[in-house]
Amino acid sequence: MDGYTTLHEMLTSALKQAGEESGMLLGQELAITLSDSLNTSKTSYFGGLEDSCFVIGVESREAYTGQFYLLFSLRDAIVMSSILLGIPPARIQEKKRLCIIENDDIDAFAEIANMINGAFNTVFQGSLPNKVHLKLLSPKKFIPDVDELSETEPLPEGDYLMFRSKLEMPDQELNYLDVLIPVELGNQFDPPGEAPAAPSAEEEGAQPASGEEASAEPQTKVTEDDAVAASLEDGPVEDGIDSVVVLGDDHEERSQMVAAAGSSGYQVVEGTLNADIKDLFAGRNVRLVLIGSHDANDHELAVCIKVNAIRQDSPPPIIMSAQRWTRTAVLKALKYGAREIIVKPCSQEELIAKVHRFCKPPVQ
């Protein structure tokens, strides 16, 4: 598959980050490594499919419109969702062998998919500022020889760019994550016929050795941390002072978060969990919110909902810390907008590193 250099780089970075963040959610290492790419069609792809799969649509909005698709082996989905739900290893293997997936599994897997989509948004928005926003659609199951292909199901007819990634997790045998992008949408993300930049005086007269080299113009490499920063710096911006908001009822722990937030170089404003969020956000371009709680119960998690309600179009990333986490609380926190989960007590160095992930400190 020639061309699509920028798209390949974005996916490589997004998938790597998705593996790291999903691994944190699962409590063990998960690597997602882009290994192959090729042109295919719906008929060709599903014609050679032997195992059941989950198809998850991702809607691309803003300047680049369309849908692309994440396809997981159903057995991989069972393994990852069961780990997230804390199911014993022997039962996981039995469910995997029999392809048993229940409603709780589907809900848990949807949260893993949310993490992956969040990583995609971070990288894509960092590379294409103000031009793309990705929304995850509901997953659907497809079983070969049972479910029939139609013109639109499980995805529309047409030609696709397929990017295949290997899933790797300790003590688990996993398969692949395939990203299928319609050619038309791929051409929006990464126009293959885009004219190269005008050469400098020294480069005038220098010609590429072949057409292949011409299609592989060097692209600006976006690192994971740069992508996070760019997505925040170039995304929708509210009027007002660049700020970090710190919320927590425990004064000592809130002071620790305030000190970490101050390393961002942005103005820091603090309040309790019952503070008026609208008042704290007034006149500010809030870049990050830190929330400290004790049990991560529904009342404390509801603060995430309030934050998102204030900035519906461009909610800031949230780092949420608590002493006691249940798997249900983790799922809810991620669903309500938390981008990082911290188990307290944590070191000041760890907290600062989390802040710098989303807010680059000023250059000295």
C-alpha positions as CSV (number, residue, x, y, z in Angstrom):
1,M,0.0,0.0,0.0
2,D,1.9,3.0,-1.3
3,G,1.6,6.5,0.1
4,Y,-0.3,7.2,3.3
5,T,2.9,8.0,5.2
6,T,1.2,10.4,7.7
7,L,-1.7,8.1,8.2
8,H,0.7,5.2,8.9
9,E,2.7,7.3,11.4
10,M,-0.5,8.5,13.2
11,L,-1.8,5.0,13.5
12,T,1.5,3.6,14.8
13,S,1.6,6.2,17.5
14,A,-2.1,6.0,18.4
15,L,-2.0,2.2,18.6
16,K,1.1,2.2,20.8
17,Q,-0.5,4.7,23.1
18,A,-3.8,2.8,23.1
19,G,-2.0,-0.3,24.3
20,E,-0.3,1.5,27.1
21,E,-3.5,3.1,28.4
22,S,-5.6,0.0,28.0
23,G,-2.9,-1.9,29.8
24,M,-3.2,0.5,32.8
25,L,-6.9,-0.1,32.8
26,L,-6.5,-3.9,32.7
27,G,-3.8,-3.9,35.3
28,Q,-1.2,-5.6,33.1
29,E,0.9,-4.9,30.1
30,L,-0.8,-4.7,26.7
31,A,1.2,-3.9,23.5
32,I,-0.6,-3.0,20.2
33,T,2.0,-2.9,17.5
34,L,1.2,-2.0,13.8
35,S,2.7,-4.8,11.8
36,D,1.2,-4.7,8.3
37,S,-0.9,-2.7,5.9
38,L,-2.5,-3.4,2.6
39,N,-5.5,-2.6,0.3
40,T,-8.5,-4.8,0.7
41,S,-12.3,-4.8,0.1
42,K,-15.2,-5.8,2.3
43,T,-15.8,-8.9,0.2
44,S,-12.2,-10.0,0.3
45,Y,-11.8,-9.3,4.1
46,F,-14.9,-11.1,5.3
47,G,-14.5,-13.8,2.6
48,G,-11.4,-15.0,4.3
49,L,-12.6,-14.5,7.9
50,E,-12.8,-17.7,10.0
51,D,-13.3,-16.5,13.5
52,S,-16.1,-14.4,15.0
53,C,-15.2,-10.8,15.5
54,F,-16.3,-7.5,17.1
55,V,-16.8,-4.6,14.6
56,I,-16.6,-1.1,16.2
57,G,-17.4,1.9,14.1
58,V,-15.5,5.2,14.7
59,E,-17.2,8.3,13.3
60,S,-14.9,11.0,12.0
61,R,-16.3,14.5,12.3
62,E,-15.2,18.1,11.6
63,A,-13.3,18.7,8.4
64,Y,-12.7,15.0,7.7
65,T,-16.0,13.1,7.6
66,G,-16.7,9.4,7.4
67,Q,-16.4,6.2,9.4
68,F,-13.7,3.7,9.9
69,Y,-13.7,0.4,11.8
70,L,-11.8,-1.4,14.5
71,L,-12.1,-5.2,14.2
72,F,-11.2,-7.5,17.1
73,S,-11.3,-11.2,17.4
74,L,-14.3,-12.1,19.6
75,R,-12.0,-14.3,21.7
76,D,-9.6,-11.4,22.3
77,A,-12.6,-9.3,23.4
78,I,-13.7,-12.0,25.8
79,V,-10.2,-12.3,27.3
80,M,-9.7,-8.5,27.8
81,S,-13.2,-7.8,29.1
82,S,-13.0,-10.8,31.5
83,I,-9.7,-9.5,32.9
84,L,-11.2,-6.1,33.4
85,L,-14.2,-7.7,35.2
86,G,-11.8,-9.7,37.5
87,I,-13.0,-13.1,36.3
88,P,-10.8,-16.0,37.4
89,P,-8.2,-17.2,34.8
90,A,-9.7,-20.7,34.5
91,R,-13.2,-19.3,33.7
92,I,-11.6,-16.8,31.2
93,Q,-10.1,-19.7,29.3
94,E,-13.4,-21.6,29.3
95,K,-15.3,-18.5,28.0
96,K,-12.7,-18.0,25.4
97,R,-12.9,-21.7,24.2
98,L,-16.7,-21.6,24.0
99,C,-16.9,-18.0,22.7
100,I,-19.2,-17.1,25.6
101,I,-19.8,-13.3,25.8
102,E,-22.3,-11.7,28.1
103,N,-23.7,-8.2,28.5
104,D,-21.2,-7.3,31.2
105,D,-18.4,-8.4,28.9
106,I,-19.7,-6.2,26.1
107,D,-20.0,-3.2,28.5
108,A,-16.4,-3.8,29.7
109,F,-15.1,-4.2,26.2
110,A,-16.8,-1.0,25.2
111,E,-14.7,0.8,27.9
112,I,-11.5,-0.7,26.5
113,A,-12.6,0.5,23.1
114,N,-13.2,4.0,24.6
115,M,-9.6,4.0,25.9
116,I,-8.4,3.1,22.4
117,N,-10.5,5.8,20.8
118,G,-9.2,8.3,23.3
119,A,-5.7,7.5,22.2
120,F,-6.7,7.9,18.5
121,N,-8.2,11.3,19.2
122,T,-5.1,12.5,21.0
123,V,-2.8,11.6,18.2
124,F,-5.1,12.5,15.3
125,Q,-6.0,15.9,16.7
126,G,-2.3,16.5,17.5
127,S,-1.4,15.8,13.9
128,L,-4.5,17.4,12.3
129,P,-5.4,20.3,14.7
130,N,-8.9,21.6,14.5
131,K,-9.7,19.2,11.6
132,V,-10.9,15.9,13.2
133,H,-12.9,14.6,16.1
134,L,-13.5,10.8,16.5
135,K,-16.6,9.4,18.1
136,L,-16.9,5.8,19.1
137,L,-20.0,3.9,18.0
138,S,-21.5,0.8,19.6
139,P,-19.7,-2.5,19.0
140,K,-21.5,-5.2,17.1
141,K,-20.7,-8.9,16.8
142,F,-20.2,-10.8,13.5
143,I,-20.1,-14.6,13.2
144,P,-19.1,-16.1,9.9
145,D,-21.5,-18.6,8.4
146,V,-24.2,-17.4,10.8
147,D,-24.5,-13.6,10.2
148,E,-25.1,-12.6,6.6
149,L,-23.2,-9.9,4.9
150,S,-25.4,-7.1,3.5
151,E,-24.7,-3.9,1.6
152,T,-24.2,-2.0,4.8
153,E,-23.5,-4.7,7.5
154,P,-21.3,-5.2,9.4
155,L,-19.7,-2.4,7.4
156,P,-20.5,-0.8,4.0
157,E,-19.3,-2.2,0.7
158,G,-16.2,-0.7,-0.8
159,D,-12.4,-0.6,-0.9
160,Y,-10.5,-0.2,2.4
161,L,-7.0,0.5,3.7
162,M,-6.3,-2.3,6.3
163,F,-3.8,-1.7,9.1
164,R,-3.1,-4.9,11.1
165,S,-1.7,-4.7,14.6
166,K,-0.5,-7.5,16.8
167,L,-2.0,-7.7,20.3
168,E,0.4,-9.0,23.0
169,M,-0.2,-9.6,26.7
170,P,1.7,-11.7,29.2
171,D,0.4,-15.3,29.5
172,Q,-2.3,-14.7,26.9
173,E,-2.5,-15.8,23.2
174,L,-4.1,-12.9,21.4
175,N,-4.7,-12.3,17.7
176,Y,-4.9,-9.0,15.8
177,L,-6.6,-5.6,15.9
178,D,-7.4,-4.6,12.3
179,V,-8.2,-1.0,11.5
180,L,-10.2,-0.7,8.2
181,I,-10.3,2.8,6.7
182,P,-12.3,3.5,3.6
183,V,-10.0,4.7,0.8
184,E,-12.0,7.9,0.5
185,L,-11.5,8.8,4.2
186,G,-7.9,7.7,4.1
187,N,-7.3,10.2,1.2
188,Q,-8.8,13.0,3.4
189,F,-6.5,12.2,6.3
190,D,-3.4,11.7,4.1
191,P,-3.9,12.9,0.5
192,P,-1.6,10.6,-1.6
193,G,-1.3,13.2,-4.4
194,E,-0.4,16.1,-2.2
195,A,2.1,18.4,-3.9
196,P,5.5,18.5,-2.1
197,A,6.7,21.8,-0.6
198,A,8.7,24.1,-2.9
199,P,12.4,23.2,-2.8
200,S,14.9,25.6,-1.3
201,A,17.7,27.2,-3.4
202,E,20.1,24.5,-2.5
203,E,17.6,21.8,-3.3
204,E,16.6,23.3,-6.7
205,G,17.3,20.8,-9.4
206,A,17.6,17.8,-7.0
207,Q,15.1,15.2,-8.1
208,P,13.9,12.0,-6.3
209,A,15.5,8.8,-7.6
210,S,12.1,7.2,-8.2
211,G,8.4,7.6,-8.0
212,E,8.4,5.5,-4.8
213,E,10.8,7.9,-3.1
214,A,8.7,10.8,-4.3
215,S,5.6,9.3,-2.5
216,A,7.6,8.9,0.7
217,E,8.3,12.6,1.4
218,P,9.6,12.9,5.0
219,Q,6.8,13.8,7.5
220,T,7.1,15.6,10.7
221,K,7.2,12.9,13.4
222,V,4.7,13.5,16.2
223,T,5.8,11.8,19.4
224,E,3.2,10.6,21.9
225,D,3.9,13.4,24.4
226,D,3.9,16.0,21.6
227,A,0.6,14.7,20.3
228,V,-1.0,15.1,23.7
229,A,0.2,18.6,24.1
230,A,-0.7,19.6,20.5
231,S,-4.2,18.2,20.9
232,L,-4.7,20.5,23.9
233,E,-2.9,23.5,22.6
234,D,-4.5,23.5,19.1
235,G,-7.9,22.2,20.1
236,P,-11.0,24.3,20.7
237,V,-9.9,27.1,23.1
238,E,-12.1,29.0,25.6
239,D,-11.5,32.6,26.2
240,G,-9.7,33.4,29.4
241,I,-6.6,32.6,31.4
242,D,-4.9,29.2,30.8
243,S,-5.5,27.3,34.0
244,V,-5.5,24.0,35.8
245,V,-8.4,23.3,38.2
246,V,-7.7,21.2,41.4
247,L,-10.6,19.7,43.3
248,G,-10.5,17.8,46.6
249,D,-11.9,17.8,50.1
250,D,-8.7,16.8,51.9
251,H,-6.6,19.9,52.3
252,E,-3.2,18.2,52.5
253,E,-3.8,16.0,49.5
254,R,-5.2,19.0,47.6
255,S,-2.1,21.0,48.4
256,Q,0.0,18.2,46.9
257,M,-2.1,18.3,43.7
258,V,-1.8,22.1,43.6
259,A,2.0,21.9,43.8
260,A,2.1,19.4,41.0
261,A,-0.3,21.4,38.9
262,G,1.8,24.5,39.4
263,S,4.7,22.8,37.6
264,S,2.6,23.2,34.4
265,G,3.2,26.9,34.3
266,Y,-0.5,27.6,34.1
267,Q,-2.5,29.4,36.8
268,V,-3.9,27.0,39.4
269,V,-7.4,27.4,40.9
270,E,-8.6,25.0,43.6
271,G,-11.8,24.1,45.4
272,T,-13.6,21.3,47.2
273,L,-15.7,18.6,45.5
274,N,-18.8,20.6,46.3
275,A,-17.4,23.8,44.8
276,D,-19.3,25.6,42.0
277,I,-17.6,24.3,38.9
278,K,-19.1,26.9,36.7
279,D,-17.7,29.7,39.0
280,L,-14.2,28.1,39.0
281,F,-14.2,27.8,35.2
282,A,-15.5,31.4,34.6
283,G,-13.0,33.5,32.7
284,R,-10.6,30.6,32.3
285,N,-9.3,28.3,29.5
286,V,-9.1,25.2,31.6
287,R,-6.4,22.9,30.3
288,L,-6.6,20.2,32.9
289,V,-8.7,19.1,35.9
290,L,-7.3,17.2,38.9
291,I,-9.8,15.5,41.2
292,G,-8.8,13.9,44.5
293,S,-11.3,11.7,46.4
294,H,-11.4,8.9,48.9
295,D,-13.6,6.1,47.7
296,A,-14.4,7.1,44.1
297,N,-18.0,6.6,44.9
298,D,-20.9,7.9,42.8
299,H,-21.0,11.3,44.5
300,E,-17.3,11.9,43.9
301,L,-17.4,10.5,40.3
302,A,-20.3,12.9,39.6
303,V,-17.7,15.7,39.7
304,C,-16.4,14.4,36.3
305,I,-19.9,14.8,34.9
306,K,-20.1,18.4,36.1
307,V,-16.8,19.2,34.5
308,N,-17.9,17.8,31.1
309,A,-21.2,19.6,31.4
310,I,-19.4,23.0,31.7
311,R,-17.3,22.3,28.6
312,Q,-19.5,20.1,26.5
313,D,-17.8,20.9,23.1
314,S,-14.2,20.7,24.4
315,P,-14.0,19.1,27.8
316,P,-10.6,19.3,29.4
317,P,-8.7,16.1,30.3
318,I,-9.3,14.9,33.9
319,I,-6.9,13.1,36.2
320,M,-8.8,11.4,39.0
321,S,-7.1,10.0,42.1
322,A,-8.6,8.0,45.0
323,Q,-7.5,5.7,47.8
324,R,-10.1,3.0,47.0
325,W,-11.0,1.9,43.5
326,T,-13.3,-0.9,42.4
327,R,-13.4,-2.0,38.8
328,T,-16.9,-0.5,38.5
329,A,-15.6,2.8,39.7
330,V,-12.7,2.7,37.2
331,L,-15.2,2.0,34.4
332,K,-17.4,4.8,35.5
333,A,-14.6,7.3,35.9
334,L,-13.4,6.6,32.3
335,K,-16.9,6.8,31.0
336,Y,-17.3,10.2,32.7
337,G,-14.2,11.6,31.1
338,A,-11.2,10.7,33.3
339,R,-8.0,10.3,31.2
340,E,-5.8,9.1,34.0
341,I,-6.6,7.0,37.1
342,I,-4.3,7.2,40.1
343,V,-4.3,5.0,43.2
344,K,-3.4,7.0,46.3
345,P,-1.0,7.5,48.0
346,C,1.3,8.4,45.1
347,S,4.6,10.2,44.9
348,Q,4.9,13.8,44.0
349,E,7.1,12.8,41.0
350,E,4.4,10.5,39.7
351,L,1.8,13.2,40.0
352,I,3.9,15.8,38.3
353,A,4.6,13.3,35.4
354,K,0.9,12.8,34.9
355,V,0.4,16.6,34.8
356,H,3.2,17.1,32.3
357,R,1.6,14.5,30.1
358,F,-1.2,16.9,29.4
359,C,0.4,20.3,30.2
360,K,3.9,20.8,28.9
361,P,5.9,23.0,31.4
362,P,7.2,26.3,29.9
363,V,10.6,26.2,28.2
364,Q,13.2,27.8,30.5
